[in-house]
Amino acid sequence: MIIRNSNVWLPTVRRLRRAPLVALHLLVGVGVAALLRPRRDGTVSCRPLAVWSRVLCWIMGVRIVISGQPQPGAALFVANHLSWLDIFCIASACPTHFLAKREVADWPLFGWLARRAGTAFIRRGGDNGAGEAAEHLTWRLRNRGRVLVFPEGTSTNGGTVRRFYPRLFQAALHARCPVQAIALRYPHPDGIHPKAPFIGDATLLPHLWQLLGELQIVAELWFCEPLPTVGRTRDDLARQAHAQVCAALNLSTSERVPAPMITSPVITSVSCG
């Protein structure tokens, strides 16, 4: 009985231990972000975000396991999307800027940090939100930038990979840079970690509080083979990147709920907790 009761309290103990560290780390992030200055071409270095993200993952008990290698130089990265945690897991392994929904800019503190770190925002449901975002992405890529987008347009519970919308792939065609797909999952004995997805009406702070109680969360990232853009259309790129992600995760491209996923050989392992 004593052991059972202690197990019940363990998540609360973890939250009380980690929450002050997260708050302190956010304050450090505020200080670093305040010191960031745009370069001559108007872009902001993504290296500080990468280091900050690694420490955040370590505090939260997130272990990142990586297969493959990120494309060096300018590249448009595309990934399936489960949670706000995706951003920091990917940034830990691959310094890059992000494209996020406009609502993220209004999140408490995280939104300000995202803006200072050079995140671009897209207006969902606007008359030309995707077009404006594609133009901004093209400018960054032509300046040797690296940008990641979530082309599903929303987050999922990880049981499917929704269709990749092709419009944002146009930026890679204009900038003549490769596209690299990143497959992401949070494995769990039951298939997908039940606490990791950030979907529906979930709000940031309660979801963060839940994650802080977990003993460990594993994030697996597959960097797929880069796709050259010469001679291809944005629809071709979207379909092939989607197929690569589905293949890495052992998911059907028809978006049905799959059988349990098979773990691919791990090339690199980055421990963050």
Residue frames relative to the residue before (quaternion, step in Angstrom):
aa qw qx qy qz dx dy dz
M 1.0000 0.0000 0.0000 0.0000 0.00 0.00 0.00
I 0.6431 0.5231 -0.3283 0.4527 3.58 0.97 -0.79
I 0.6552 0.5060 -0.3164 0.4632 3.55 0.97 -0.85
R 0.6425 0.5253 -0.3306 0.4494 3.58 0.97 -0.85
N 0.6687 0.4970 -0.3052 0.4612 3.59 0.89 -0.87
S 0.6484 0.5122 -0.3317 0.4552 3.59 0.95 -0.78
N 0.6302 0.5306 -0.3387 0.4546 3.59 1.06 -0.70
V 0.6148 0.5508 -0.3438 0.4477 3.56 1.08 -0.70
W 0.7272 0.4456 -0.2405 0.4634 3.57 1.00 -0.81
L 0.4905 0.7022 -0.4249 0.2930 3.58 1.18 -0.39
P 0.6513 0.5053 -0.3500 0.4449 3.67 0.85 -0.76
T 0.6449 0.5130 -0.3225 0.4656 3.58 1.02 -0.77
V 0.6280 0.5262 -0.3321 0.4674 3.59 1.02 -0.78
R 0.6482 0.5105 -0.3234 0.4634 3.58 0.95 -0.84
R 0.6539 0.5141 -0.3225 0.4518 3.59 0.91 -0.88
L 0.6825 0.4859 -0.2960 0.4588 3.59 0.89 -0.89
R 0.6561 0.4908 -0.3111 0.4814 3.58 1.14 -0.57
R 0.7473 0.4291 -0.2296 0.4525 3.58 0.89 -0.92
A 0.5941 0.6155 -0.3767 0.3553 3.59 0.97 -0.78
P 0.6736 0.4667 -0.3318 0.4672 3.66 0.81 -0.77
L 0.6356 0.5256 -0.3374 0.4537 3.60 1.06 -0.68
V 0.6272 0.5168 -0.3323 0.4786 3.59 1.06 -0.75
A 0.6506 0.5170 -0.3169 0.4572 3.58 0.95 -0.89
L 0.6571 0.4970 -0.3071 0.4764 3.58 0.97 -0.86
H 0.6517 0.5160 -0.3133 0.4592 3.56 1.00 -0.84
L 0.6133 0.5360 -0.3441 0.4671 3.58 1.08 -0.66
L 0.6463 0.5111 -0.3194 0.4681 3.56 0.99 -0.78
V 0.6121 0.5214 -0.3410 0.4871 3.57 1.07 -0.73
G 0.6450 0.5304 -0.3144 0.4515 3.56 1.00 -0.84
V 0.6174 0.5398 -0.3367 0.4627 3.56 1.05 -0.77
G 0.6692 0.5050 -0.3005 0.4547 3.57 0.93 -0.88
V 0.6640 0.4912 -0.3014 0.4764 3.56 0.96 -0.88
A 0.6625 0.5165 -0.3053 0.4484 3.58 0.92 -0.92
A 0.6410 0.5337 -0.3287 0.4430 3.56 1.02 -0.76
L 0.6893 0.4763 -0.2736 0.4724 3.58 1.17 -0.57
L 0.5194 0.6511 -0.4177 0.3631 3.59 1.23 -0.29
R 0.0606 -0.7876 0.6131 0.0119 3.54 -0.98 0.86
P 0.5228 -0.6353 0.4542 0.3418 3.61 -0.94 0.76
R 0.4646 -0.6513 0.5242 0.2918 3.52 -1.20 0.62
R 0.7477 -0.4101 0.2644 0.4503 3.59 -1.25 0.07
D 0.7038 0.4485 -0.2709 0.4797 3.57 1.08 -0.68
G 0.6032 -0.6013 0.3387 0.3998 3.58 1.31 0.14
T 0.5907 0.5716 -0.3751 0.4286 3.60 1.24 -0.11
V 0.3460 -0.7106 0.5759 0.2090 3.55 -1.33 0.30
S 0.5241 -0.6347 0.4611 0.3314 3.59 -0.96 0.81
C 0.2985 -0.7628 0.5468 0.1737 3.56 -1.00 0.84
R 0.4286 0.7203 -0.4556 0.2996 3.61 1.23 0.02
P 0.6486 0.5109 -0.3521 0.4409 3.66 0.84 -0.78
L 0.6342 0.5222 -0.3364 0.4603 3.60 1.02 -0.74
A 0.6283 0.5443 -0.3410 0.4389 3.59 1.01 -0.76
V 0.6775 0.4758 -0.2908 0.4796 3.58 0.88 -0.95
W 0.6535 0.5163 -0.3117 0.4575 3.58 0.93 -0.91
S 0.6570 0.5191 -0.3053 0.4535 3.59 0.99 -0.83
R 0.6280 0.5362 -0.3431 0.4476 3.59 1.00 -0.76
V 0.6676 0.4860 -0.3037 0.4752 3.57 0.95 -0.85
L 0.6267 0.5334 -0.3414 0.4540 3.61 0.98 -0.78
C 0.6550 0.5024 -0.3150 0.4683 3.59 0.93 -0.87
W 0.6328 0.5287 -0.3294 0.4599 3.58 1.00 -0.79
I 0.6492 0.5139 -0.3185 0.4615 3.60 0.90 -0.87
M 0.7393 0.4333 -0.2261 0.4632 3.58 0.92 -0.92
G 0.4981 -0.6780 0.4198 0.3406 3.59 1.25 -0.02
V 0.4168 0.6903 -0.4781 0.3480 3.57 1.12 0.68
R 0.1324 -0.7750 0.6148 0.0620 3.57 -0.82 1.05
I 0.2029 -0.8048 0.5531 0.0728 3.56 -0.70 1.11
V 0.0975 -0.7834 0.6137 0.0095 3.55 -0.80 1.11
I 0.1331 -0.8357 0.5329 -0.0026 3.55 -0.64 1.19
S 0.0866 -0.7444 0.6593 0.0603 3.54 -1.14 0.82
G 0.7800 0.2804 -0.2231 0.5131 3.57 -0.92 0.86
Q 0.4038 -0.7027 0.5411 0.2246 3.52 -1.37 -0.02
P 0.4834 -0.6473 0.4943 0.3211 3.62 -1.01 0.74
Q 0.5384 -0.6058 0.4860 0.3271 3.55 -1.16 0.69
P 0.3462 -0.7307 0.5386 0.2370 3.64 -0.76 0.92
G 0.7721 0.3430 -0.2550 0.4704 3.55 -1.20 0.50
A 0.7798 -0.3182 0.2425 0.4815 3.54 -1.30 -0.30
A 0.1931 0.7655 -0.5920 0.1620 3.56 -0.92 0.95
L 0.3077 -0.6902 0.6177 0.2176 3.50 -1.27 0.55
F 0.1502 -0.7856 0.5972 0.0602 3.56 -0.54 1.20
V 0.0611 -0.7774 0.6255 0.0242 3.57 -1.05 0.80
A 0.0114 -0.8195 0.5708 -0.0491 3.58 -0.90 0.89
N 0.5108 -0.5746 0.5268 0.3625 3.52 -1.29 0.38
H 0.3002 -0.7988 0.5151 0.0807 3.56 -1.09 0.73
L 0.0402 -0.8117 0.5826 -0.0113 3.56 -0.78 1.10
S 0.8305 0.0037 0.1045 0.5472 3.56 0.93 -0.89
W 0.6164 -0.5025 0.4427 0.4142 3.55 -1.33 0.22
L 0.5675 0.6082 -0.3743 0.4098 3.58 1.21 -0.51
D 0.5073 0.6603 -0.4133 0.3686 3.60 1.20 -0.51
I 0.6359 0.5713 -0.3314 0.3993 3.56 0.92 -0.96
F 0.7368 0.4258 -0.2393 0.4674 3.55 0.80 -1.01
C 0.6043 0.5360 -0.3615 0.4656 3.60 1.13 -0.55
I 0.6881 0.4639 -0.2877 0.4781 3.58 0.89 -0.91
A 0.6444 0.5214 -0.3252 0.4551 3.59 0.96 -0.83
S 0.6082 0.5634 -0.3535 0.4333 3.60 1.07 -0.65
A 0.7544 0.3899 -0.1954 0.4907 3.54 1.03 -0.85
C 0.8077 0.1297 -0.0068 0.5752 3.57 1.12 -0.66
P 0.2926 -0.7731 0.5314 0.1851 3.62 -0.15 1.20
T 0.2413 0.7599 -0.5610 0.2227 3.56 -0.61 1.14
H 0.4321 -0.6355 0.5536 0.3208 3.53 -1.32 0.21
F 0.3312 -0.7673 0.5288 0.1484 3.55 -1.24 0.45
L 0.2555 -0.6799 0.6538 0.2121 3.47 -1.41 0.32
A 0.0023 -0.8190 0.5713 -0.0536 3.57 -0.68 1.09
K 0.6063 -0.5338 0.4271 0.4062 3.55 -1.23 0.32
R 0.6468 -0.5756 0.3515 0.3559 3.53 -1.12 0.77
E 0.6013 0.5969 -0.3594 0.3910 3.60 1.06 -0.65
V 0.5753 0.6053 -0.3797 0.3981 3.58 1.15 -0.63
A 0.6048 0.5836 -0.3539 0.4103 3.59 1.06 -0.70
D 0.7060 0.4496 -0.2560 0.4835 3.60 1.18 -0.49
W 0.4428 0.6876 -0.4712 0.3304 3.61 1.21 0.03
P 0.5774 -0.6018 0.4175 0.3607 3.61 -1.03 0.73
L 0.8704 -0.0159 -0.0539 0.4891 3.54 -0.79 1.14
F 0.6556 0.4923 -0.3203 0.4747 3.62 0.85 -0.90
G 0.6437 0.5343 -0.3230 0.4425 3.58 1.01 -0.79
W 0.6569 0.4985 -0.3086 0.4741 3.56 0.95 -0.86
L 0.6449 0.5161 -0.3193 0.4646 3.56 0.98 -0.85
A 0.6356 0.5330 -0.3256 0.4538 3.58 1.01 -0.82
R 0.6556 0.5047 -0.3139 0.4658 3.58 0.94 -0.85
R 0.6820 0.4862 -0.2955 0.4596 3.58 0.88 -0.89
A 0.6753 0.4953 -0.2909 0.4627 3.59 1.14 -0.62
G 0.6052 -0.6112 0.3385 0.3816 3.56 1.27 0.13
T 0.3378 0.7445 -0.5080 0.2709 3.59 1.20 0.38
A 0.2705 -0.7286 0.6056 0.1709 3.56 -1.06 0.81
F 0.2325 -0.7928 0.5539 0.1032 3.58 -1.05 0.74
I 0.2120 -0.7706 0.5928 0.0989 3.53 -1.13 0.77
R 0.3597 -0.7214 0.5532 0.2103 3.56 -0.99 0.88
R 0.2614 -0.7682 0.5646 0.1508 3.58 -0.50 1.16
G 0.8089 0.2574 -0.1976 0.4903 3.54 -0.94 0.89
G 0.5018 0.6546 -0.4294 0.3679 3.61 1.26 -0.01
D 0.6687 -0.5093 0.3543 0.4098 3.57 -1.25 0.31
N 0.8192 0.0303 0.0153 0.5726 3.58 0.97 -0.82
G 0.1518 0.8366 -0.5151 0.1082 3.57 1.05 0.74
A 0.6874 0.4725 -0.2902 0.4691 3.59 0.87 -0.93
G 0.6348 0.5355 -0.3352 0.4448 3.59 1.04 -0.73
E 0.6504 0.5015 -0.3093 0.4794 3.57 0.96 -0.85
A 0.6539 0.5133 -0.3145 0.4582 3.57 0.97 -0.87
A 0.6458 0.5247 -0.3264 0.4483 3.60 0.97 -0.85
E 0.6356 0.5208 -0.3300 0.4645 3.59 1.00 -0.77
H 0.6611 0.4998 -0.3062 0.4684 3.58 0.97 -0.87
L 0.6477 0.5139 -0.3188 0.4634 3.59 0.98 -0.83
T 0.6221 0.5476 -0.3368 0.4469 3.58 0.99 -0.81
W 0.6452 0.5234 -0.3123 0.4607 3.57 0.94 -0.90
R 0.6758 0.4851 -0.3051 0.4635 3.58 0.91 -0.87
L 0.6753 0.5005 -0.3038 0.4485 3.57 0.87 -0.90
R 0.6459 0.5125 -0.3228 0.4647 3.59 1.03 -0.71
N 0.6821 0.4325 -0.2744 0.5219 3.57 1.25 -0.39
R 0.5940 -0.6160 0.3329 0.3962 3.55 1.21 0.71
G 0.3816 0.7319 -0.4806 0.2963 3.55 1.13 0.59
R 0.2777 -0.7052 0.6229 0.1938 3.53 -1.39 0.17
V 0.0035 -0.8170 0.5734 -0.0617 3.55 -0.69 1.10
L 0.1739 -0.7724 0.6015 0.1064 3.56 -1.06 0.76
V 0.0632 -0.7771 0.6258 0.0221 3.54 -1.02 0.88
F 0.3199 -0.6993 0.6035 0.2109 3.54 -1.31 0.44
P 0.1701 -0.8698 0.4540 0.0917 3.59 0.20 1.28
E 0.4736 0.6381 -0.4708 0.3832 3.62 1.19 0.12
G 0.4028 -0.7384 0.4535 0.2947 3.57 1.19 -0.53
T 0.7810 0.0888 -0.0681 0.6144 3.60 1.28 -0.05
S 0.4904 -0.6310 0.4972 0.3378 3.57 -1.27 0.12
T 0.2145 -0.7700 0.5902 0.1129 3.56 -1.22 0.57
N 0.6049 -0.5618 0.4154 0.3821 3.56 -1.30 0.05
G 0.6015 -0.5986 0.3428 0.4029 3.58 1.28 0.12
G 0.5793 0.6026 -0.3760 0.3999 3.60 1.23 -0.16
T 0.7674 0.1807 -0.1149 0.6043 3.57 1.28 -0.25
V 0.2330 -0.6912 0.6464 0.2238 3.51 -1.40 0.11
R 0.3189 -0.7744 0.5165 0.1787 3.54 -0.45 1.18
R 0.7010 -0.4521 0.3479 0.4281 3.54 -1.31 0.30
F 0.3610 -0.7012 0.5697 0.2312 3.59 -1.06 0.78
Y 0.3447 -0.7262 0.5549 0.2142 3.58 -0.73 1.04
P 0.3986 -0.7885 0.4216 0.2041 3.60 -0.63 1.09
R 0.5141 0.7049 -0.4257 0.2400 3.60 1.07 -0.54
L 0.6867 0.4895 -0.2991 0.4466 3.59 0.91 -0.84
F 0.5532 0.6045 -0.3967 0.4137 3.61 1.21 -0.34
Q 0.5118 0.6569 -0.4114 0.3704 3.56 1.24 -0.37
A 0.5819 0.5982 -0.3722 0.4062 3.59 1.10 -0.64
A 0.6544 0.5030 -0.3180 0.4665 3.60 0.99 -0.80
L 0.6278 0.5285 -0.3365 0.4619 3.59 1.06 -0.69
H 0.6694 0.4931 -0.3007 0.4673 3.58 0.92 -0.89
A 0.7328 0.4186 -0.2303 0.4845 3.58 0.97 -0.87
R 0.3201 -0.7782 0.4813 0.2457 3.59 1.31 -0.21
C 0.4828 0.6236 -0.4631 0.4044 3.55 0.88 0.98
P 0.5900 -0.6074 0.3931 0.3585 3.63 -1.13 0.52
V 0.3340 -0.6816 0.6113 0.2239 3.51 -1.39 0.34
Q 0.0350 -0.7928 0.6080 0.0250 3.58 -0.90 0.88
A 0.2967 -0.7603 0.5576 0.1520 3.55 -0.77 1.10
I 0.1465 -0.7574 0.6318 0.0756 3.55 -1.13 0.77
A 0.1863 -0.7694 0.6041 0.0914 3.56 -0.75 1.08
L 0.0790 -0.8211 0.5644 -0.0301 3.56 -0.78 1.09
R 0.1446 0.7679 -0.6208 0.0632 3.54 -1.04 0.74
Y 0.2909 -0.7081 0.6166 0.1836 3.55 -1.36 0.40
P 0.1909 -0.8357 0.5021 0.1148 3.62 0.10 1.24
H 0.0347 -0.7641 0.6435 -0.0279 3.52 -1.26 0.64
P 0.6340 -0.5351 0.3725 0.4159 3.63 -1.07 0.48
D 0.7040 0.4335 -0.2650 0.4962 3.59 1.14 -0.57
G 0.7245 -0.3877 0.2295 0.5217 3.61 1.28 0.13
I 0.7823 -0.0991 0.1371 0.5996 3.57 0.38 -1.32
H 0.5459 -0.6290 0.4322 0.3458 3.57 -0.90 0.90
P 0.4077 -0.7637 0.4414 0.2358 3.62 -0.56 1.11
K 0.6955 0.4819 -0.2828 0.4517 3.61 1.13 -0.51
A 0.5856 0.6406 -0.3642 0.3377 3.62 1.13 -0.54
P 0.6707 0.5111 -0.3512 0.4069 3.69 0.72 -0.85
F 0.1735 -0.7508 0.6335 0.0702 3.53 -1.13 0.85
I 0.2273 0.8039 -0.4946 0.2397 3.54 0.17 1.32
G 0.7819 0.3622 -0.2427 0.4455 3.53 -1.34 0.14
D 0.7885 -0.2907 0.2501 0.4808 3.55 -0.93 -0.98
A 0.3065 0.7728 -0.5065 0.2286 3.61 1.21 0.34
T 0.2083 -0.7608 0.6023 0.1229 3.56 -1.15 0.69
L 0.6818 -0.5734 0.2837 0.3547 3.51 -1.13 0.79
L 0.7423 0.4523 -0.2738 0.4116 3.60 0.52 -1.11
P 0.6586 0.4761 -0.3398 0.4734 3.68 0.87 -0.71
H 0.6423 0.5123 -0.3306 0.4644 3.57 1.03 -0.72
L 0.6219 0.5274 -0.3320 0.4743 3.59 1.01 -0.77
W 0.6394 0.5324 -0.3193 0.4536 3.59 0.96 -0.88
Q 0.6347 0.5224 -0.3247 0.4677 3.60 1.03 -0.76
L 0.6857 0.4977 -0.2918 0.4438 3.56 0.84 -0.98
L 0.6239 0.5637 -0.3431 0.4186 3.58 1.02 -0.71
G 0.6601 0.5204 -0.3055 0.4474 3.60 1.19 -0.41
E 0.5569 0.6213 -0.3891 0.3904 3.59 1.25 -0.21
L 0.5396 -0.6272 0.4519 0.3334 3.57 -1.03 0.80
Q 0.7631 -0.1838 0.1476 0.6018 3.56 0.91 -0.97
I 0.1383 -0.7471 0.6439 0.0905 3.55 -1.17 0.69
V 0.2062 -0.7703 0.5934 0.1095 3.56 -0.80 1.02
A 0.1054 -0.7662 0.6321 0.0482 3.56 -0.95 0.94
E 0.1362 -0.7941 0.5902 0.0500 3.57 -0.66 1.14
L 0.0864 -0.7929 0.6032 0.0032 3.56 -0.86 1.06
W 0.1041 -0.7603 0.6386 0.0577 3.55 -0.97 0.93
F 0.1820 -0.7498 0.6272 0.1058 3.58 -0.76 1.06
C 0.2641 -0.8074 0.5141 0.1183 3.54 -0.32 1.30
E 0.6881 -0.4619 0.3558 0.4319 3.56 -1.32 0.17
P 0.4697 -0.6848 0.4692 0.3004 3.64 -0.74 0.97
L 0.3040 -0.7503 0.5661 0.1554 3.54 -1.11 0.78
P 0.3284 -0.7265 0.5616 0.2213 3.62 -0.68 1.00
T 0.4002 -0.7488 0.4876 0.2032 3.56 -1.09 0.68
V 0.4903 0.6740 -0.4365 0.3389 3.61 1.21 -0.29
G 0.8516 0.1487 -0.1254 0.4867 3.55 -0.87 0.99
R 0.6419 0.5094 -0.3310 0.4680 3.59 1.23 0.22
T 0.3748 -0.6821 0.5747 0.2529 3.52 -1.33 0.33
R 0.6471 -0.5171 0.3757 0.4156 3.56 -1.23 0.31
D 0.6142 0.5371 -0.3543 0.4569 3.61 1.10 -0.60
D 0.6229 0.5322 -0.3355 0.4649 3.58 1.03 -0.78
L 0.6739 0.5035 -0.2931 0.4543 3.56 0.88 -0.99
A 0.6549 0.5162 -0.3155 0.4530 3.58 0.93 -0.87
R 0.6769 0.4915 -0.2982 0.4597 3.59 0.90 -0.90
Q 0.6942 0.4736 -0.2940 0.4554 3.58 0.89 -0.89
A 0.6354 0.5120 -0.3351 0.4710 3.61 0.99 -0.76
H 0.6337 0.5240 -0.3222 0.4692 3.59 1.00 -0.81
A 0.6571 0.5058 -0.3072 0.4669 3.59 0.97 -0.86
Q 0.6324 0.5342 -0.3342 0.4505 3.60 1.01 -0.77
V 0.6642 0.4977 -0.3038 0.4678 3.58 0.91 -0.91
C 0.6593 0.5072 -0.3117 0.4593 3.59 0.91 -0.89
A 0.6526 0.5123 -0.3167 0.4598 3.58 0.98 -0.83
A 0.6553 0.5169 -0.3163 0.4511 3.61 0.95 -0.86
L 0.7444 0.3912 -0.2075 0.4998 3.57 1.04 -0.81
N 0.4018 -0.7236 0.4595 0.3220 3.58 1.32 -0.03
L 0.4249 0.6830 -0.4705 0.3627 3.55 1.00 0.90
S 0.5035 -0.6310 0.4973 0.3180 3.52 -1.21 0.52
T 0.4685 -0.6741 0.4919 0.2902 3.58 -1.01 0.76
S 0.5849 0.5836 -0.3721 0.4229 3.60 1.25 -0.15
E 0.4821 -0.7096 0.3906 0.3338 3.57 1.40 0.09
R 0.4390 0.6689 -0.5005 0.3307 3.60 1.09 0.40
V 0.5946 -0.5524 0.4303 0.3952 3.58 -1.23 0.37
P 0.3153 -0.8128 0.4646 0.1552 3.59 -0.58 1.12
A 0.6016 -0.4758 0.4732 0.4333 3.47 -1.41 -0.12
P 0.7051 -0.4351 0.3125 0.4645 3.63 -1.22 0.25
M 0.4744 -0.7147 0.4501 0.2481 3.55 -0.94 0.96
I 0.3827 -0.7115 0.5499 0.2117 3.54 -1.19 0.69
T 0.4036 -0.7244 0.5051 0.2392 3.55 -0.81 0.96
S 0.3351 -0.7407 0.5509 0.1885 3.58 -0.84 1.00
P 0.6308 -0.5275 0.3896 0.4148 3.59 -1.15 0.40
V 0.3383 -0.7534 0.5311 0.1893 3.55 -0.84 0.94
I 0.2724 -0.7685 0.5626 0.1366 3.55 -0.82 1.03
T 0.8032 0.0534 0.0165 0.5930 3.55 0.92 -0.96
S 0.0974 -0.7861 0.6071 0.0626 3.57 -1.01 0.74
V 0.1048 -0.7814 0.6143 0.0319 3.53 -0.78 1.09
S 0.1958 -0.8017 0.5548 0.1056 3.58 -0.46 1.13
C 0.0349 -0.7962 0.6036 -0.0235 3.54 -0.79 1.09
G 0.8179 0.0765 -0.0733 0.5655 3.55 0.83 0.80
